Amino acid sequence: MTRLAAFRPGSGPLSAPLYACPTPPERLTFPTYWYRLPNDDNFLICTKCYEDKLRSTPFADVLRYDHLDFGPGSSATCDFNTPRIDSLLRNAIASNNFQPLLSFTEQRLSIKPCAGTQGIKGGNGVKWFKPSNDEIPGFVCCEACHEDVVLDTNFEPRFSPYWEQQPADQTWSCDLAIPYLRRSLPQFAWTGDWYGFVQACRRRMSLPECARGVSAVAIQKTWFNTVRPSPIPDMTICEACYLDRAGWQVDAAPNFAPISFDIHQYSTQLLCDFSIAPMAACADILLVHGMFAKWHHFATLTAGKPRCDPEGIVDGEWYGLPDPTDPTRNIENFDICAACHAGWNQSADWGHLFRRWTYPPSTSRLCDFNPSAPAYADYLDKWNQMYFTRDPAPFIDYVSRFASLSKCQGTKQLEHAAWYGDTAASLLICPRCFEEAVRGTYFASAFALQKTQLPGAHHCSLYSPRMRKKYAEACEQQSLDALFNFATEREHIYQQTMPQIEAFLASQQQKMEMLKIAGQHRANSVGALSTYNAFTGGNPIVSGFSPGIVLSTLSYRQQLRDLEFDPQRPTMMQLEAKWKEVE
């Protein structure tokens, strides 16, 4: 469920519906059109659900159509795409009475949203439910999922409130946030197969979760591959990922089977292919949405390419975007490896936008869609916008503007860098922050500095949310006076605080590095574990160590304590608090 403090509605022509519904955990971070209830701003219905489920119903006539911009750091998800609402909608259409559906949507947001598989700590007002007869040990579901998935099914009488209070220091996660269980419950409930659901829960909840990029010994898990139309070469999918993405699908599940290993392969280290970004993307784009045949094709293509390596790929097959200003060349500093091109772009029918690019022999490049790449999260955000809207323009525009720009360094001083802004007002803006927050705004061309290289060391002023908000206010008021006055005072406080803080942190880091070297030397001499085990409490109880080793160990531990309880630390904390007041 979505709760947003502020909306900025606008007017505009009807846009094309979203390609897919942004159902949790998917969330939209970009401005787009939504439908809203007549008396509730917070219950959101995506344009995909409106087209697929509501356009031809009387309920469509009461909805408002608004363009909403959630602002930096905010996002939204569709509130309409749940089994409970599907049931209420069917009943409403059959009876021509939409009041029960409207009443449910109006009260639904009073329930705390599901926190997903990451869970939530006690004391947050979440109500929990469980099977009444405790037939599924450890199973709990939150009130939101109980409302959205359990109620109005044959299994409703089999659940009851969990009366034991969740301790404040414990994190509980909703088991209906697990995709396999959430998708399976309505299917089992439709046939009344409670025993089947119980067994499905026990099976899925007993499995270790799949960790991205972490391998496991073959015998530790059950592994799956396709058997129809053919096995995908060298593919290994852990059982948890198989169940969550395919195991609940009546048509797709029979196309998979466990992999058989001989006794000599039991100790083999295996990596789940669905823990690798391009294979996971391919599955989420196609397999989860019931397009098994297309998924099988592109998963086979992706699996046949060199793995997207966080250390980079030498002599790889690379794809880029044509530069909008010069289509004869690609946008510089933006490279997608062959595996990610197949798993992300071709799977989503965007392969035609990209162009093969060749580098000189022995060239190593890091794929920009690898999670370790500096701009991975930003590119993924814009790629998701392209996926949901089927409009590539914002993605191409973002890549062309930002691919060659370094990340903002915040308070770090940069030597001989290029800046926008005004030195007299102590307001300097790095090229990246200018692109993110200034270009296209009222004062974008009014600053004295326009990507001007300055001598000496300077830091960016516009990286923080506070400063960006003040700049936006200046544009609204069409006056820079208040911003310049604040920036001057802010820079004064910066000079009083940050140089001392950074010098202190640099000193601490240097001491820590020296202690690491000393610790490694000591460990090589006597063995770290043995040394630490030689001491108990505050007094050493030593056996089998020379006095020199004992003294060096005591000195090492004293230096660690001195580093942790440095007498300058309270002063530095005060300076940091002073800077945070204006940062």
Secondary structure, DSSP 8 states (H G I E B T S, - for coil): ----S----B--------SS---TT--B-S-EEEEEETTEEEEEEEHHHIIIIITTSGGGGG-EEEEE---TT--B--SS-SHHHHHHHHHHHHHT--HHHHHHHHHHTTS----GGG-EETTS---EEEETT--STT--EEHHHIIIIITTSTTGGGEEE--S---TT-EE--GGGSHHHHHHHHHHHHHT-HHHHHHHHHHHHTS----TT--EEGGGS-EEEE-SS---TT--EEHHHHIIIIIT-TTTGGGEEE----GGGTT-EE--GGGSHHHHHHIIIIITTT-HHHHHHHHHHHHTS----TT-EET--EEE-EETTEEEEE-TT--EEHHHIIIIIITTT-GGG-EEE---TT-EE--TTSTTSTTHHHHHHHHHHHHHH---HHHHHHHHHHTT-----TT--EET-EEEEETTTTEEE-HHHIIIIITTSTTTTTSSEEEEE-SSEE--SS-SHHHHHHHHHHHHHT--HHHHHHHHHHHHHHHHHHHHHHHHHHHHHHHHHHHHHHHHHHHHHH-HHHHHHTEETTEE--SS--HHHHHHHHHHHHHHHHHHT-TTHHHHHHHHHHHHTT-
